[in-house]
Amino acid sequence: MKTTRRKFFFAAAGGGLGALAGAGGAAPAEAPGPGEIIVPQRKVPVLAEADVVVCGGGTAGIAAACCAARHGAKVLLLERWPSLGGMATNALVNIWHTSDRQKQVIFGFVQEAIERAGDFIQRYPDYPKRHETHCFDPEGMRVVFWNLLRDRGVRVLCNVTAVESLVEDGRMRAVLVDTKTGRKAVRGKIFIDATGDGDVAANAGLPFDLGREGDRRVQGMTMMFELRGADQAVARATPREQSQRVLKMMQELRDAGKFPQFNESHAGHYLRGGSNGLYNLCPATGNPLDEEELTRLSEEARGHVYQYRDLWRRELPAFAKAEIVQMGHGLGIRESRRIRGVKTLDGQMVIKAQKQPDAIGHGFWMIDIHDPKGTGYTTHSDQKPGQWLGPGESYHIPLGICLNAQVPNLAVVGRCASTTHEGLASVRLQSHGMVMGQGVGTCAALALHGGEQLSLVDIKKLQATLRSDGVYLEGVPGSA
Ligand SMILES: Cc1cc2nc3c(=O)[nH]c(=O)nc-3n(C[C@H](O)[C@H](O)[C@H](O)COP(=O)(O)OP(=O)(O)OC[C@H]3O[C@@H](n4cnc5c(N)ncnc54)[C@H](O)[C@@H]3O)c2cc1C
């Protein structure tokens, strides 16, 4: 994947960033090519400044912001959408995984959030025998996330999109954000890119990968939706053959091009049970960085959800009164840019439960790939030995997948960390991204006292701090 490195200049006179020039400010402008225009040089106001600027208010970014603030940093969190939580709330992805199938191995900030969530979160009855341990009400979690950030003293600005990264002398100095009243600058000492798409790091010129080897396609996306009004008593009393007949009908119509794609393994389960709740059923495929494609895919997916409902209403008595009560604010995106770091987590490191000297926590999820061609097929149901870790096994999430060799005061957390397509298929889980958030947020706070260079933080000191903050961290090579 080719990237462009941009060079930004600060205005020479007028008091540093208060008089910040736009991208390419002092450089002579090249003549525009076909389909390009020249943006005039201009001053932009400084909107805010902080020790640590976290871009992206998904679960990974929230963890990073709270944990940096916990250790004394003045923290600012920037989010493009009007509410917090990212995929967890705005795409209705409401499950957390904390167990290696024998014991809980993710604590720390994740456990704190679970405890703060009260009635908004429920522990599964078979805890800790499955990886999935908690499910939550996405609406309520928005409030929980806000309270966690407020109590840690994090300043939160929603409705601002990070659009440019200003790098000077190899250091990140500011992000430019688009607001309702124009472009503004946010200055910081350390920046954490938690945008999921790696926008800030890519704009700073860091190299990245997109998609799997070969065709460069990313994992399939999903439009999550909530269905209510199904009658479970009627579903229980309905012979199993009925739901199987409807599933077969869906398959035949789909194969004839008259019905949308759907996740087959989930469909059987939802239809048999007359499920009320969130449905992970409606796949889509495309480039998450292409706004036109994303617009078309999201709007088509909304129509597909009503096609499912209409067929079920017609064919299955248990669904006669089914209603769609909500869909994701946007498509659920599993994979986007993966920013190249000083380490890259790959599938073998996951499956072999590899331990790492720079561990910041544990991960355990399988290599769970949703078909990049959008059929709705997922390897989750294959249960091949090459995809799953055994019960009681976990791998280390290393700090190195969040750091890079080019910009020492910029890190990434969450699904844009440095992984292969296969590695991401495991570490993309929210709980795993929050482990990264806690590790990097804490590292950022410690780095403020030593040149604001993340890689220079003493890893043993960081690990000791994480442990004292409740992080589970076992088997680190070289530790006593
Ligand atoms: C359908 C589906 C089912 C899934 N199932 C599970 C599951 O069961 N359990 C699980 O743990 N995980 C699951 N995942 C994966 C998981 O939800 C995501 O990988 C995880 O939520 C990513 O978290 P994040 O914080 O890295 O990114 P995100 O949640 O995407 O957060 C990124 C945030 O940054 C903001 N942002 C983006 N660009 C900018 C910008 N330029 N400026 C400012 N803000 C910006 C976004 O609005 C967003 O709020 C699923 C994913 C999908 C799509």
The ligand as an SDF file (V2000), in Angstrom:
LIG
                    3D

 53 58  0  0  0  0  0  0  0  0999 V2000
  -20.6750   -6.3830   13.3920 C   0  0  0  0  0  0  0  0  0  0  0  0
  -19.4810   -6.4780   14.2770 C   0  0  0  0  0  0  0  0  0  0  0  0
  -19.4660   -7.4180   15.2860 C   0  0  0  0  0  0  0  0  0  0  0  0
  -18.3980   -7.4720   16.1540 C   0  0  0  0  0  0  0  0  0  0  0  0
  -18.4440   -8.3490   17.2010 N   0  0  0  0  0  0  0  0  0  0  0  0
  -17.5970   -8.1500   18.2200 C   0  0  0  0  0  0  0  0  0  0  0  0
  -17.8090   -8.8040   19.4580 C   0  0  0  0  0  0  0  0  0  0  0  0
  -18.7150   -9.6220   19.6060 O   0  0  0  0  0  0  0  0  0  0  0  0
  -16.9740   -8.4970   20.4920 N   0  0  0  0  0  0  0  0  0  0  0  0
  -15.9610   -7.5940   20.3570 C   0  0  0  0  0  0  0  0  0  0  0  0
  -15.2750   -7.3200   21.3160 O   0  0  0  0  0  0  0  0  0  0  0  0
  -15.7160   -7.0110   19.1840 N   0  0  0  0  0  0  0  0  0  0  0  0
  -16.5080   -7.2390   18.1260 C   0  0  0  0  0  0  0  0  0  0  0  0
  -16.3070   -6.5860   16.9470 N   0  0  0  0  0  0  0  0  0  0  0  0
  -15.0830   -5.7640   16.7610 C   0  0  0  0  0  0  0  0  0  0  0  0
  -15.1170   -4.4810   17.5600 C   0  0  0  0  0  0  0  0  0  0  0  0
  -16.4250   -3.9750   17.6980 O   0  0  0  0  0  0  0  0  0  0  0  0
  -14.2250   -3.4040   16.9490 C   0  0  0  0  0  0  0  0  0  0  0  0
  -13.0410   -3.9370   16.4320 O   0  0  0  0  0  0  0  0  0  0  0  0
  -13.8780   -2.3970   18.0550 C   0  0  0  0  0  0  0  0  0  0  0  0
  -15.0820   -1.8400   18.5440 O   0  0  0  0  0  0  0  0  0  0  0  0
  -12.9600   -1.3340   17.5320 C   0  0  0  0  0  0  0  0  0  0  0  0
  -12.7540   -0.3890   18.5560 O   0  0  0  0  0  0  0  0  0  0  0  0
  -11.8410    0.8800   18.2930 P   0  0  0  0  0  0  0  0  0  0  0  0
  -11.9730    1.7440   19.4950 O   0  0  0  0  0  0  0  0  0  0  0  0
  -10.5150    0.4500   17.8320 O   0  0  0  0  0  0  0  0  0  0  0  0
  -12.5100    1.5750   17.0080 O   0  0  0  0  0  0  0  0  0  0  0  0
  -13.9760    2.1770   16.8340 P   0  0  0  0  0  0  0  0  0  0  0  0
  -14.9400    1.5500   17.7440 O   0  0  0  0  0  0  0  0  0  0  0  0
  -14.2500    2.1700   15.3750 O   0  0  0  0  0  0  0  0  0  0  0  0
  -13.7890    3.6820   17.3320 O   0  0  0  0  0  0  0  0  0  0  0  0
  -13.1590    4.6540   16.5420 C   0  0  0  0  0  0  0  0  0  0  0  0
  -13.7550    6.0000   16.9100 C   0  0  0  0  0  0  0  0  0  0  0  0
  -13.0340    7.0250   16.2470 O   0  0  0  0  0  0  0  0  0  0  0  0
  -13.9420    7.9390   15.6470 C   0  0  0  0  0  0  0  0  0  0  0  0
  -13.2410    8.5130   14.4960 N   0  0  0  0  0  0  0  0  0  0  0  0
  -12.9430    7.9210   13.3250 C   0  0  0  0  0  0  0  0  0  0  0  0
  -12.2620    8.7530   12.5420 N   0  0  0  0  0  0  0  0  0  0  0  0
  -12.1190    9.9070   13.2300 C   0  0  0  0  0  0  0  0  0  0  0  0
  -11.4780   11.1420   12.9530 C   0  0  0  0  0  0  0  0  0  0  0  0
  -10.8180   11.3480   11.8130 N   0  0  0  0  0  0  0  0  0  0  0  0
  -11.5320   12.1170   13.8870 N   0  0  0  0  0  0  0  0  0  0  0  0
  -12.2000   11.9260   15.0680 C   0  0  0  0  0  0  0  0  0  0  0  0
  -12.8230   10.7610   15.3800 N   0  0  0  0  0  0  0  0  0  0  0  0
  -12.7610    9.7630   14.4760 C   0  0  0  0  0  0  0  0  0  0  0  0
  -15.1260    7.0710   15.2670 C   0  0  0  0  0  0  0  0  0  0  0  0
  -16.2940    7.8410   15.1110 O   0  0  0  0  0  0  0  0  0  0  0  0
  -15.2020    6.1190   16.4570 C   0  0  0  0  0  0  0  0  0  0  0  0
  -15.9740    6.6320   17.5090 O   0  0  0  0  0  0  0  0  0  0  0  0
  -17.3150   -6.5790   15.9980 C   0  0  0  0  0  0  0  0  0  0  0  0
  -17.3030   -5.6510   14.9590 C   0  0  0  0  0  0  0  0  0  0  0  0
  -18.3700   -5.5950   14.1050 C   0  0  0  0  0  0  0  0  0  0  0  0
  -18.3740   -4.5650   13.0370 C   0  0  0  0  0  0  0  0  0  0  0  0
  1  2  1  0
  2  3  1  0
  2 52  2  0
  3  4  2  0
  4  5  1  0
  4 50  1  0
  5  6  2  0
  6  7  1  0
  6 13  1  0
  7  8  2  0
  7  9  1  0
  9 10  1  0
 10 11  2  0
 10 12  1  0
 12 13  2  0
 13 14  1  0
 14 15  1  0
 14 50  1  0
 15 16  1  0
 16 17  1  0
 16 18  1  0
 18 19  1  0
 18 20  1  0
 20 21  1  0
 20 22  1  0
 22 23  1  0
 23 24  1  0
 24 25  2  0
 24 26  1  0
 24 27  1  0
 27 28  1  0
 28 29  2  0
 28 30  1  0
 28 31  1  0
 31 32  1  0
 32 33  1  0
 33 34  1  0
 33 48  1  0
 34 35  1  0
 35 36  1  0
 35 46  1  0
 36 37  1  0
 36 45  1  0
 37 38  2  0
 38 39  1  0
 39 40  1  0
 39 45  2  0
 40 41  1  0
 40 42  2  0
 42 43  1  0
 43 44  2  0
 44 45  1  0
 46 47  1  0
 46 48  1  0
 48 49  1  0
 50 51  2  0
 51 52  1  0
 52 53  1  0
M  END
$$$$
